[in-house]
Amino acid sequence: MIDRLVAHLPISTGFRRIPLVIDRLSPMLNNNVNIQSQIGGGAYMADEGDVHVASEGSTGKWILLALAAIYVAGSLYFIIDLRGRLDKMSKNQVATTAQLADLGRRMQSAEADDETLARQVGLTKKEMATRSAELLRQQRASEARLAEQQKQQISAVTGEVAGVKTDVGGVKTDVASTRADLEATKAKLQSTIGDLGVQSGLIANTRDDLEVLKHKGDRNYYEFTLVKGAKAQPVSTVGLQLRKTDPKKGKFTLNVMSDDRTIQKRDRNVSEPIQFYSGRDRMLYELVVWSVDKNKATGYLSTPKGAPTPVSATQ
């Protein structure tokens, strides 16, 4: 029975030891069988000592069978556990193989990416070199254009400076000429006695002479043009009314309204200072007519610097 059980088990280290154990137990089992046959056949009458030996031999047989069964069960457990481990190792090996294959594919893909990147880097370096050369060329061209523009601007500024110098020279000449004209005008200005017997200041015979007097700033000057027959025209703080003109003789007659009274200046000559007092402080006013036409007379009125401010006048 034990030999048939061993024959159906797989060959392993534990089961290779089972025949050796059976060989050792066989003589003992055979002796026990002979003793039992002798007792069953009745060949002779055994005594009490022989019966005890047969009982001990039967007990040993069952003990050995139990040990063999325990050994077999342990071997089966060991085999089953070993097979489970082998299956687990096989599965781990398959998983490891798959991981290695995936790792190999990734390495191949990484190598391909490295090659692509290397080609791109090579192309980028080439493009950078080309771009750098182009930028350098553009920079040099810009520097050349800037230098040329600066030269042109410097030339233009030099020309303008020369023109300005010429203009300044012309202005200086004009200023000198103007000064000469002013000096000549001052020389032509007269100082005379007014109709009131008071020494008059410089007399302006033209509008240009009047401008010279204004720039001197000694008195206030108000230019006027009177129309014959018109109402009294306010000039500074007084009123002037042209009554009569005689262009052939250069004479005229006018009325002066000042301090609520009218003063008539009859048959006065052109460029003759006409004097009168006006205001609370009795300030000396003076008017001069330098041009007389058929219907109008043109001249100016001069007042002291402290005279009242005019309400409406042509200055």
C-alpha positions in Angstrom: 0.0 0.0 0.0 2.8 2.4 0.9 4.7 1.5 -2.3 1.6 2.4 -4.5 1.2 5.8 -2.7 4.9 6.6 -3.3 4.6 5.6 -6.9 1.8 8.2 -7.5 3.8 11.1 -5.9 6.2 13.4 -7.8 9.8 12.8 -7.4 11.3 15.1 -4.8 13.8 15.1 -2.1 11.4 14.0 0.7 9.9 11.2 -1.3 13.3 9.8 -2.2 13.7 9.0 1.5 10.4 7.1 1.8 11.7 3.8 0.3 14.6 3.8 2.7 12.2 4.1 5.6 10.0 1.3 4.2 13.0 -1.1 3.7 13.9 -0.6 7.4 10.4 -1.2 8.6 9.7 -4.3 6.4 11.5 -6.9 8.5 9.7 -5.7 11.6 6.3 -5.9 9.7 7.1 -9.4 8.4 7.9 -10.7 11.9 4.7 -9.4 13.2 2.8 -11.1 10.3 4.4 -14.5 11.1 3.5 -14.2 14.7 -0.1 -13.4 13.9 -0.3 -16.4 11.5 1.1 -18.7 14.1 -1.5 -17.5 16.6 -4.3 -17.8 14.0 -3.3 -21.4 12.9 -3.2 -22.9 16.4 0.1 -24.8 15.8 1.0 -24.4 19.4 -0.3 -22.8 22.5 1.4 -19.6 23.3 2.0 -18.5 26.8 1.2 -15.2 28.4 4.7 -13.8 27.4 4.2 -14.6 23.7 0.8 -12.9 23.7 2.3 -9.7 25.2 5.1 -9.6 22.5 2.4 -10.0 19.7 0.4 -7.1 21.2 3.5 -4.8 21.4 4.4 -5.7 17.8 0.9 -4.7 16.6 1.2 -1.4 18.4 4.6 -0.6 16.9 3.1 -1.3 13.5 0.4 1.3 13.9 2.8 3.8 15.3 5.1 3.3 12.3 2.1 3.7 9.9 1.1 6.8 11.7 4.6 8.2 11.4 4.6 7.3 7.7 1.3 9.0 7.2 2.5 12.2 9.0 5.7 12.1 6.9 3.7 11.7 3.7 1.3 14.6 4.7 4.3 16.8 5.5 5.9 16.0 2.2 2.6 16.8 0.4 2.4 20.1 2.1 6.0 20.9 1.3 5.4 19.9 -2.4 2.2 22.1 -2.6 4.0 25.0 -1.0 7.0 24.5 -3.3 4.7 24.5 -6.3 3.0 27.7 -5.1 6.4 29.4 -4.8 7.5 28.1 -8.2 4.2 29.5 -9.7 4.8 32.8 -8.0 8.4 32.9 -9.2 7.2 32.1 -12.7 4.7 34.9 -12.6 7.3 37.3 -11.2 9.7 36.2 -14.0 7.0 36.9 -16.6 6.3 40.4 -15.1 10.0 41.1 -14.9 10.4 40.0 -18.6 7.6 42.4 -19.5 9.1 45.2 -17.5 12.5 44.6 -19.2 10.9 44.6 -22.6 9.1 47.9 -21.8 12.3 49.3 -20.5 14.0 48.3 -23.7 11.4 50.0 -25.8 11.7 53.1 -23.7 15.5 53.1 -24.1 15.1 52.8 -27.8 12.5 55.6 -27.9 14.9 57.7 -25.7 17.8 57.0 -28.1 15.6 58.1 -31.0 14.6 61.2 -29.2 18.2 61.9 -28.4 19.1 61.6 -32.1 16.2 63.9 -33.0 17.2 66.4 -30.4 20.8 66.2 -31.5 19.7 67.0 -35.1 17.6 69.9 -33.9 20.4 71.3 -31.7 22.7 71.1 -34.7 20.1 72.9 -36.8 19.5 75.5 -34.0 23.2 76.2 -33.7 23.4 76.7 -37.5 20.4 79.0 -37.4 21.9 80.9 -34.5 25.2 81.4 -36.3 23.3 82.6 -39.4 21.2 85.0 -37.3 24.2 86.3 -35.5 25.9 87.0 -38.7 22.8 88.8 -40.1 22.5 90.9 -36.9 26.2 91.8 -37.1 25.8 92.8 -40.7 22.7 94.9 -39.9 24.5 96.5 -36.9 27.4 97.5 -39.1 25.1 98.9 -41.8 23.2 100.9 -39.1 26.5 102.3 -37.7 27.5 103.3 -41.2 24.2 105.0 -41.9 24.3 106.7 -38.5 27.8 107.9 -39.2 26.8 109.2 -42.6 23.7 111.0 -41.1 25.8 112.5 -38.4 28.2 113.8 -41.1 25.4 115.3 -43.0 23.8 116.8 -39.9 27.2 118.3 -38.9 27.6 119.7 -42.4 24.1 121.1 -42.3 24.6 122.6 -38.8 27.9 124.1 -39.9 26.1 125.7 -42.8 23.4 127.0 -40.6 25.9 128.4 -38.1 27.6 130.1 -41.0 24.2 131.5 -42.1 23.4 132.6 -38.6 26.8 134.3 -38.3 25.9 136.1 -41.6 22.5 137.0 -40.3 24.0 138.2 -37.0 26.4 140.3 -39.0 23.5 141.7 -41.0 21.5 142.4 -37.7 24.5 144.2 -36.3 24.6 146.3 -39.4 20.9 147.0 -39.2 21.2 147.9 -35.5 24.0 150.3 -36.3 22.0 151.8 -39.1 19.0 152.1 -36.8 21.1 153.8 -34.2 22.4 156.2 -36.8 18.8 156.9 -37.9 17.8 157.6 -34.3 20.6 159.9 -33.8 19.7 161.7 -37.0 16.1 161.9 -35.9 17.1 163.2 -32.5 19.2 165.8 -34.2 16.1 166.9 -36.3 13.9 167.1 -33.2 13.4 170.7 -32.0 13.0 172.3 -28.7 10.9 175.5 -28.9 8.7 177.8 -26.8 5.0 177.0 -26.6 2.1 179.4 -27.2 2.0 180.0 -23.4 5.6 181.1 -23.4 6.8 178.0 -21.7 9.8 176.1 -22.9 8.6 173.0 -24.7 10.3 169.7 -24.9 11.4 168.0 -28.1 8.8 168.3 -30.9 7.9 165.3 -33.2 7.1 166.3 -36.8 6.3 162.8 -38.0 5.0 159.5 -36.6 8.6 158.1 -36.5 9.7 161.1 -34.5 6.8 160.4 -32.1 8.0 156.8 -31.7 11.4 158.1 -30.7 9.8 160.3 -28.1 7.8 157.5 -26.7 10.9 155.3 -26.3 12.6 158.1 -24.4 9.8 157.8 -21.8 10.0 161.4 -20.5 6.2 162.1 -21.0 3.0 160.3 -22.0 2.1 160.6 -25.7 -1.3 160.1 -27.4 -1.6 160.2 -31.1 -4.9 161.5 -32.7 -6.6 162.3 -36.0 -9.4 164.9 -35.8 -12.1 165.3 -38.4 -13.4 168.8 -39.2 -17.0 169.3 -38.1 -17.1 166.2 -35.9 -17.9 166.1 -32.2 -15.2 166.6 -29.7 -12.9 163.6 -29.6 -11.6 162.4 -26.2 -7.8 162.3 -26.1 -6.2 161.4 -22.7 -8.4 163.3 -20.2 -9.4 166.1 -22.5 -11.5 166.6 -25.6 -10.3 168.0 -28.9 -12.6 169.4 -31.7 -11.3 170.5 -35.1 -13.1 173.7 -36.2 -11.2 174.9 -39.4 -8.2 173.9 -41.6 -6.1 175.8 -44.2 -3.8 173.2 -45.9 -2.2 175.9 -48.1 -1.0 178.0 -45.2 -0.6 175.0 -42.9 -3.0 176.6 -40.3 -5.9 175.2 -38.3 -8.3 176.1 -35.5 -9.5 173.7 -32.8 -11.2 173.8 -29.4 -9.8 172.2 -26.2 -12.3 170.9 -23.6 -10.7 170.6 -20.2 -11.9 171.0 -16.6 -15.5 171.8 -17.8 -14.3 174.7 -19.9 -13.5 175.2 -23.6 -10.3 176.8 -24.8 -10.2 177.8 -28.5 -6.8 177.8 -30.3 -7.3 179.9 -33.4 -5.1 179.9 -36.5 -2.3 177.8 -35.1 0.6 176.6 -37.3 1.6 173.0 -38.1 4.3 171.8 -35.7 3.6 174.6 -33.3 3.4 173.5 -29.6 0.0 174.3 -28.2 0.0 174.5 -24.4 -2.7 174.5 -21.7 -3.0 173.6 -18.1 -5.4 170.9 -16.9 -6.3 169.0 -13.8 -6.4 169.9 -10.1 -2.6 170.1 -10.0 -2.5 172.4 -13.1 -0.3 170.1 -15.1 1.0 171.4 -18.4 -0.4 169.6 -21.4 1.0 170.1 -24.9 -0.3 169.1 -28.3 1.3 169.3 -31.8 -0.4 168.9 -35.2 2.1 167.8 -37.8 -0.3 167.3 -40.7 -3.4 169.3 -41.9 -5.7 168.3 -44.8 -8.9 169.8 -46.1 -11.1 167.9 -43.6 -8.7 166.5 -40.9 -5.7 167.1 -38.8 -3.2 164.6 -37.4 -0.9 165.0 -34.4 -0.3 164.1 -30.8 -0.9 165.1 -27.2 1.7 164.9 -24.5 1.1 164.9 -20.8 3.3 164.7 -17.7 4.1 161.3 -16.2 2.0 162.0 -13.2 -1.1 163.1 -15.2 -4.4 161.2 -14.6 -5.0 158.0 -16.5 -7.0 158.6 -19.7 -10.5 157.2 -20.1 -10.1 156.5 -23.9 -7.4 157.6 -26.2 -5.2 156.5 -29.0 -1.7 156.1 -27.7 
